């Protein structure tokens, strides 16, 4: 709801600008490492496909999904 007395103090754009400065996103190094591993493995899979690499890729995908799910529920 708008406050008529303070309407000219900050524009909506300025309010969001200051709000963005206070937002901190926690880094999850384990998730970052798993994503890097997945990215590297998927690149190798495109260059030289194999059944073993596909299985490892699927396991990494499942692990990433679980880590993402756990991190999103803990926020």
N, CA, C and O atoms as a printed pandas DataFrame, in Angstrom:
     atom_number atom_name residue_name chain_id  residue_number  x_coord  y_coord  z_coord
0              1         N          UNK        A               1    0.845   -1.174    0.000
1              2        CA          UNK        A               1    0.000    0.000    0.000
2              3         C          UNK        A               1    0.893    1.240    0.000
3              4         O          UNK        A               1    1.910    1.277    0.692
4              5         N          UNK        A               2    0.518    2.228   -0.759
5              6        CA          UNK        A               2    1.318    3.440   -0.874
6              7         C          UNK        A               2    1.083    4.366    0.307
7              8         O          UNK        A               2   -0.049    4.536    0.761
8              9         N          UNK        A               3    2.145    4.955    0.793
9             10        CA          UNK        A               3    2.080    5.939    1.864
10            11         C          UNK        A               3    2.192    7.309    1.210
11            12         O          UNK        A               3    3.240    7.652    0.664
12            13         N          UNK        A               4    1.137    8.083    1.262
13            14        CA          UNK        A               4    1.117    9.380    0.572
14            15         C          UNK        A               4    2.157   10.346    1.131
15            16         O          UNK        A               4    2.685   11.175    0.391
16            17         N          UNK        A               5    2.455   10.252    2.413
17            18        CA          UNK        A               5    3.411   11.177    3.031
18            19         C          UNK        A               5    4.844   10.931    2.558
19            20         O          UNK        A               5    5.640   11.866    2.465
20            21         N          UNK        A               6    5.165    9.692    2.266
21            22        CA          UNK        A               6    6.532    9.352    1.859
22            23         C          UNK        A               6    6.620    8.927    0.394
23            24         O          UNK        A               6    7.570    8.251   -0.002
24            25         N          UNK        A               7    5.656    9.311   -0.389
25            26        CA          UNK        A               7    5.580    8.838   -1.772
26            27         C          UNK        A               7    6.766    9.294   -2.620
27            28         O          UNK        A               7    7.174    8.581   -3.536
28            29         N          UNK        A               8    7.321   10.463   -2.333
29            30        CA          UNK        A               8    8.393   10.996   -3.171
30            31         C          UNK        A               8    9.790   10.697   -2.642
31            32         O          UNK        A               8   10.771   11.130   -3.246
32            33         N          UNK        A               9    9.911    9.977   -1.541
33            34        CA          UNK        A               9   11.237    9.684   -0.990
34            35         C          UNK        A               9   12.053    8.811   -1.933
35            36         O          UNK        A               9   13.161    9.179   -2.323
36            37         N          UNK        A              10   11.514    7.669   -2.293
37            38        CA          UNK        A              10   12.210    6.744   -3.187
38            39         C          UNK        A              10   11.252    6.275   -4.265
39            40         O          UNK        A              10   10.094    5.960   -3.991
40            41         N          UNK        A              11   11.745    6.233   -5.483
41            42        CA          UNK        A              11   10.938    5.647   -6.544
42            43         C          UNK        A              11   10.970    4.131   -6.389
43            44         O          UNK        A              11   11.820    3.602   -5.673
44            45         N          UNK        A              12   10.061    3.432   -7.047
45            46        CA          UNK        A              12   10.052    1.973   -6.989
46            47         C          UNK        A              12   11.361    1.401   -7.515
47            48         O          UNK        A              12   11.867    0.406   -6.997
48            49         N          UNK        A              13   11.905    2.040   -8.549
49            50        CA          UNK        A              13   13.176    1.576   -9.110
50            51         C          UNK        A              13   14.283    1.642   -8.060
51            52         O          UNK        A              13   15.069    0.704   -7.926
52            53         N          UNK        A              14   14.347    2.752   -7.313
53            54        CA          UNK        A              14   15.362    2.889   -6.273
54            55         C          UNK        A              14   15.154    1.893   -5.145
55            56         O          UNK        A              14   16.122    1.354   -4.607
56            57         N          UNK        A              15   13.904    1.644   -4.782
57            58        CA          UNK        A              15   13.625    0.682   -3.718
58            59         C          UNK        A              15   14.133   -0.699   -4.103
59            60         O          UNK        A              15   14.731   -1.391   -3.279
60            61         N          UNK        A              16   13.900   -1.104   -5.345
61            62        CA          UNK        A              16   14.372   -2.415   -5.785
62            63         C          UNK        A              16   15.894   -2.434   -5.912
63            64         O          UNK        A              16   16.524   -3.462   -5.664
64            65         N          UNK        A              17   16.487   -1.303   -6.298
65            66        CA          UNK        A              17   17.942   -1.239   -6.405
66            67         C          UNK        A              17   18.581   -1.473   -5.039
67            68         O          UNK        A              17   19.541   -2.234   -4.919
68            69         N          UNK        A              18   18.053   -0.826   -4.022
69            70        CA          UNK        A              18   18.602   -1.007   -2.678
70            71         C          UNK        A              18   18.288   -2.391   -2.127
71            72         O          UNK        A              18   19.084   -2.950   -1.373
72            73         N          UNK        A              19   17.160   -2.939   -2.488
73            74        CA          UNK        A              19   16.790   -4.279   -2.051
74            75         C          UNK        A              19   17.765   -5.306   -2.622
75            76         O          UNK        A              19   18.170   -6.229   -1.916
76            77         N          UNK        A              20   18.143   -5.156   -3.884
77            78        CA          UNK        A              20   19.065   -6.088   -4.534
78            79         C          UNK        A              20   20.440   -6.095   -3.866
79            80         O          UNK        A              20   21.130   -7.114   -3.876
80            81         N          UNK        A              21   20.836   -4.976   -3.294
81            82        CA          UNK        A              21   22.149   -4.911   -2.658
82            83         C          UNK        A              21   22.217   -5.774   -1.406
83            84         O          UNK        A              21   23.303   -6.187   -1.001
84            85         N          UNK        A              22   21.081   -6.050   -0.794
85            86        CA          UNK        A              22   21.054   -6.803    0.457
86            87         C          UNK        A              22   20.805   -8.290    0.265
87            88         O          UNK        A              22   20.767   -9.035    1.244
88            89         N          UNK        A              23   20.637   -8.734   -0.959
89            90        CA          UNK        A              23   20.371  -10.145   -1.216
90            91         C          UNK        A              23   21.699  -10.886   -1.347
91            92         O          UNK        A              23   22.564  -10.494   -2.130
92            93         N          UNK        A              24   21.850  -11.944   -0.587
93            94        CA          UNK        A              24   23.053  -12.767   -0.643
94            95         C          UNK        A              24   22.651  -14.188   -1.006
95            96         O          UNK        A              24   21.746  -14.759   -0.398
96            97         N          UNK        A              25   23.315  -14.749   -1.985
97            98        CA          UNK        A              25   23.050  -16.124   -2.389
98            99         C          UNK        A              25   24.198  -16.979   -1.875
99           100         O          UNK        A              25   25.365  -16.730   -2.179
100          101         N          UNK        A              26   23.848  -17.981   -1.099
101          102        CA          UNK        A              26   24.860  -18.877   -0.548
102          103         C          UNK        A              26   25.395  -19.793   -1.645
103          104         O          UNK        A              26   24.629  -20.332   -2.444
104          105         N          UNK        A              27   26.709  -19.963   -1.676
105          106        CA          UNK        A              27   27.331  -20.851   -2.657
106          107         C          UNK        A              27   27.455  -22.239   -2.067
107          108         O          UNK        A              27   27.753  -22.405   -0.884
108          109         N          UNK        A              28   27.226  -23.218   -2.894
109          110        CA          UNK        A              28   27.356  -24.612   -2.484
110          111         C          UNK        A              28   28.472  -25.221   -3.330
111          112         O          UNK        A              28   28.257  -25.598   -4.482
112          113         N          UNK        A              29   29.670  -25.313   -2.740
113          114        CA          UNK        A              29   30.833  -25.785   -3.492
114          115         C          UNK        A              29   30.666  -27.222   -3.972
115          116         O          UNK        A              29   31.120  -27.563   -5.064
116          117         N          UNK        A              30   30.014  -28.077   -3.164
117          118        CA          UNK        A              30   29.809  -29.465   -3.582
118          119         C          UNK        A              30   28.934  -29.517   -4.827
119          120         O          UNK        A              30   29.207  -30.280   -5.754
120          121         N          UNK        A              31   27.882  -28.701   -4.845
121          122        CA          UNK        A              31   27.000  -28.657   -6.011
122          123         C          UNK        A              31   27.739  -28.089   -7.218
123          124         O          UNK        A              31   27.587  -28.594   -8.330
124          125         N          UNK        A              32   28.532  -27.049   -7.011
125          126        CA          UNK        A              32   29.306  -26.472   -8.112
126          127         C          UNK        A              32   30.274  -27.501   -8.702
127          128         O          UNK        A              32   30.415  -27.601   -9.921
128          129         N          UNK        A              33   30.932  -28.256   -7.839
129          130        CA          UNK        A              33   31.863  -29.287   -8.322
130          131         C          UNK        A              33   31.130  -30.380   -9.083
131          132         O          UNK        A              33   31.614  -30.861  -10.107
132          133         N          UNK        A              34   29.965  -30.771   -8.585
133          134        CA          UNK        A              34   29.184  -31.806   -9.261
134          135         C          UNK        A              34   28.706  -31.313  -10.628
135          136         O          UNK        A              34   28.699  -32.072  -11.597
136          137         N          UNK        A              35   28.306  -30.043  -10.704
137          138        CA          UNK        A              35   27.879  -29.471  -11.989
138          139         C          UNK        A              35   29.048  -29.393  -12.969
139          140         O          UNK        A              35   28.880  -29.650  -14.161
140          141         N          UNK        A              36   30.223  -29.042  -12.471
141          142        CA          UNK        A              36   31.411  -28.994  -13.324
142          143         C          UNK        A              36   31.755  -30.387  -13.841
143          144         O          UNK        A              36   32.077  -30.555  -15.017
144          145         N          UNK        A              37   31.687  -31.381  -12.964
145          146        CA          UNK        A              37   31.934  -32.765  -13.361
146          147         C          UNK        A              37   30.927  -33.196  -14.419
147          148         O          UNK        A              37   31.299  -33.810  -15.419
148          149         N          UNK        A              38   29.648  -32.875  -14.203
149          150        CA          UNK        A              38   28.589  -33.239  -15.142
150          151         C          UNK        A              38   28.828  -32.579  -16.497
151          152         O          UNK        A              38   28.673  -33.211  -17.542
152          153         N          UNK        A              39   29.204  -31.308  -16.468
153          154        CA          UNK        A              39   29.455  -30.574  -17.709
154          155         C          UNK        A              39   30.620  -31.181  -18.489
155          156         O          UNK        A              39   30.534  -31.368  -19.703
156          157         N          UNK        A              40   31.702  -31.484  -17.787
157          158        CA          UNK        A              40   32.872  -32.087  -18.431
158          159         C          UNK        A              40   32.541  -33.458  -18.997
159          160         O          UNK        A              40   32.921  -33.786  -20.120
160          161         N          UNK        A              41   31.829  -34.253  -18.209
161          162        CA          UNK        A              41   31.468  -35.597  -18.644
162          163         C          UNK        A              41   30.513  -35.561  -19.837
163          164         O          UNK        A              41   30.634  -36.372  -20.755
164          165         N          UNK        A              42   29.567  -34.626  -19.824
165          166        CA          UNK        A              42   28.636  -34.555  -20.952
166          167         C          UNK        A              42   29.348  -34.110  -22.227
167          168         O          UNK        A              42   28.987  -34.538  -23.324
168          169         N          UNK        A              43   30.368  -33.243  -22.084
169          170        CA          UNK        A              43   31.159  -32.849  -23.254
170          171         C          UNK        A              43   31.908  -34.059  -23.816
171          172         O          UNK        A              43   31.930  -34.273  -25.028
172          173         N          UNK        A              44   32.519  -34.846  -22.930
173          174        CA          UNK        A              44   33.221  -36.055  -23.370
174          175         C          UNK        A              44   32.249  -37.044  -24.000
175          176         O          UNK        A              44   32.587  -37.730  -24.965
176          177         N          UNK        A              45   31.050  -37.111  -23.454
177          178        CA          UNK        A              45   30.028  -38.032  -23.964
178          179         C          UNK        A              45   29.628  -37.651  -25.394
179          180         O          UNK        A              45   29.397  -38.520  -26.235
180          181         N          UNK        A              46   29.550  -36.346  -25.656
181          182        CA          UNK        A              46   29.214  -35.906  -27.019
182          183         C          UNK        A              46   30.326  -36.261  -28.001
183          184         O          UNK        A              46   30.066  -36.628  -29.147
184          185         N          UNK        A              47   31.574  -36.146  -27.531
185          186        CA          UNK        A              47   32.713  -36.429  -28.402
186          187         C          UNK        A              47   32.946  -37.926  -28.593
187          188         O          UNK        A              47   33.324  -38.364  -29.679
188          189         N          UNK        A              48   32.722  -38.708  -27.543
189          190        CA          UNK        A              48   32.992  -40.141  -27.603
190          191         C          UNK        A              48   31.948  -40.885  -26.766
191          192         O          UNK        A              48   32.206  -41.225  -25.611
192          193         N          UNK        A              49   30.773  -41.138  -27.346
193          194        CA          UNK        A              49   29.705  -41.776  -26.568
194          195         C          UNK        A              49   30.039  -43.217  -26.182
195          196         O          UNK        A              49   30.606  -43.977  -26.968
196          197         N          UNK        A              50   29.669  -43.566  -24.952
197          198        CA          UNK        A              50   29.824  -44.947  -24.487
198          199         C          UNK        A              50   28.750  -45.235  -23.441
199          200         O          UNK        A              50   28.207  -44.322  -22.819
200          201         N          UNK        A              51   28.459  -46.505  -23.264
201          202        CA          UNK        A              51   27.423  -46.906  -22.310
202          203         C          UNK        A              51   27.863  -46.600  -20.875
203          204         O          UNK        A              51   27.055  -46.158  -20.058
204          205         N          UNK        A              52   29.138  -46.834  -20.570
205          206        CA          UNK        A              52   29.649  -46.567  -19.223
206          207         C          UNK        A              52   29.554  -45.083  -18.878
207          208         O          UNK        A              52   29.145  -44.715  -17.777
208          209         N          UNK        A              53   29.935  -44.242  -19.827
209          210        CA          UNK        A              53   29.868  -42.803  -19.594
210          211         C          UNK        A              53   28.421  -42.351  -19.409
211          212         O          UNK        A              53   28.144  -41.458  -18.608
212          213         N          UNK        A              54   27.501  -42.970  -20.151
213          214        CA          UNK        A              54   26.087  -42.631  -20.012
214          215         C          UNK        A              54   25.581  -42.968  -18.609
215          216         O          UNK        A              54   24.836  -42.192  -18.011
216          217         N          UNK        A              55   25.985  -44.120  -18.090
217          218        CA          UNK        A              55   25.566  -44.517  -16.743
218          219         C          UNK        A              55   26.109  -43.554  -15.686
219          220         O          UNK        A              55   25.387  -43.170  -14.766
220          221         N          UNK        A              56   27.366  -43.169  -15.815
221          222        CA          UNK        A              56   27.965  -42.223  -14.868
222          223         C          UNK        A              56   27.282  -40.869  -14.984
223          224         O          UNK        A              56   27.047  -40.195  -13.981
224          225         N          UNK        A              57   26.964  -40.474  -16.212
225          226        CA          UNK        A              57   26.276  -39.210  -16.447
226          227         C          UNK        A              57   24.898  -39.217  -15.789
227          228         O          UNK        A              57   24.494  -38.220  -15.192
228          229         N          UNK        A              58   24.182  -40.320  -15.891
229          230        CA          UNK        A              58   22.865  -40.433  -15.258
230          231         C          UNK        A              58   22.982  -40.377  -13.737
231          232         O          UNK        A              58   22.144  -39.763  -13.077
232          233         N          UNK        A              59   24.005  -41.008  -13.176
233          234        CA          UNK        A              59   24.211  -40.960  -11.728
234          235         C          UNK        A              59   24.517  -39.534  -11.266
235          236         O          UNK        A              59   24.013  -39.081  -10.238
236          237         N          UNK        A              60   25.343  -38.841  -12.035
237          238        CA          UNK        A              60   25.671  -37.456  -11.700
238          239         C          UNK        A              60   24.431  -36.580  -11.786
239          240         O          UNK        A              60   24.237  -35.691  -10.956
240          241         N          UNK        A              61   23.596  -36.825  -12.782
241          242        CA          UNK        A              61   22.358  -36.068  -12.939
242          243         C          UNK        A              61   21.438  -36.277  -11.741
243          244         O          UNK        A              61   20.853  -35.323  -11.228
244          245         N          UNK        A              62   21.313  -37.521  -11.297
245          246        CA          UNK        A              62   20.480  -37.822  -10.129
246          247         C          UNK        A              62   21.032  -37.137   -8.877
247          248         O          UNK        A              62   20.274  -36.605   -8.067
248          249         N          UNK        A              63   22.342  -37.155   -8.728
249          250        CA          UNK        A              63   22.968  -36.525   -7.563
250          251         C          UNK        A              63   22.741  -35.017   -7.580
251          252         O          UNK        A              63   22.448  -34.423   -6.542
252          253         N          UNK        A              64   22.873  -34.391   -8.752
253          254        CA          UNK        A              64   22.638  -32.953   -8.884
254          255         C          UNK        A              64   21.187  -32.627   -8.554
255          256         O          UNK        A              64   20.912  -31.662   -7.841
256          257         N          UNK        A              65   20.258  -33.431   -9.071
257          258        CA          UNK        A              65   18.845  -33.189   -8.782
258          259         C          UNK        A              65   18.563  -33.275   -7.284
259          260         O          UNK        A              65   17.826  -32.451   -6.743
260          261         N          UNK        A              66   19.143  -34.262   -6.620
261          262        CA          UNK        A              66   18.931  -34.410   -5.178
262          263         C          UNK        A              66   19.552  -33.244   -4.408
263          264         O          UNK        A              66   18.940  -32.714   -3.480
264          265         N          UNK        A              67   20.762  -32.847   -4.792
265          266        CA          UNK        A              67   21.417  -31.727   -4.116
266          267         C          UNK        A              67   20.631  -30.436   -4.317
267          268         O          UNK        A              67   20.503  -29.634   -3.393
268          269         N          UNK        A              68   20.107  -30.237   -5.515
269          270        CA          UNK        A              68   19.309  -29.050   -5.800
270          271         C          UNK        A              68   18.026  -29.060   -4.984
271          272         O          UNK        A              68   17.622  -28.038   -4.430
272          273         N          UNK        A              69   17.393  -30.219   -4.915
273          274        CA          UNK        A              69   16.156  -30.342   -4.148
274          275         C          UNK        A              69   16.422  -30.053   -2.670
275          276         O          UNK        A              69   15.651  -29.334   -2.034
276          277         N          UNK        A              70   17.492  -30.600   -2.125
277          278        CA          UNK        A              70   17.816  -30.382   -0.719
278          279         C          UNK        A              70   18.163  -28.923   -0.436
279          280         O          UNK        A              70   17.779  -28.382    0.601
280          281         N          UNK        A              71   18.884  -28.290   -1.349
281          282        CA          UNK        A              71   19.257  -26.893   -1.130
282          283         C          UNK        A              71   18.056  -25.965   -1.260
283          284         O          UNK        A              71   17.995  -24.938   -0.584
284          285         N          UNK        A              72   17.103  -26.311   -2.118
285          286        CA          UNK        A              72   15.925  -25.451   -2.276
286          287         C          UNK        A              72   14.966  -25.592   -1.104
287          288         O          UNK        A              72   14.232  -24.652   -0.801
288          289         N          UNK        A              73   14.954  -26.745   -0.437
289          290        CA          UNK        A              73   14.072  -26.912    0.719
290          291         C          UNK        A              73   14.683  -26.332    1.984
291          292         O          UNK        A              73   13.963  -26.071    2.947
292          293         N          UNK        A              74   15.987  -26.127    2.003
293          294        CA          UNK        A              74   16.634  -25.595    3.202
294          295         C          UNK        A              74   16.642  -24.078    3.247
295          296         O          UNK        A              74   17.011  -23.498    4.268
296          297         N          UNK        A              75   16.244  -23.419    2.164
297          298        CA          UNK        A              75   16.261  -21.946    2.121
298          299         C          UNK        A              75   15.066  -21.387    2.819
299          300         O          UNK        A              75   14.904  -20.169    2.888
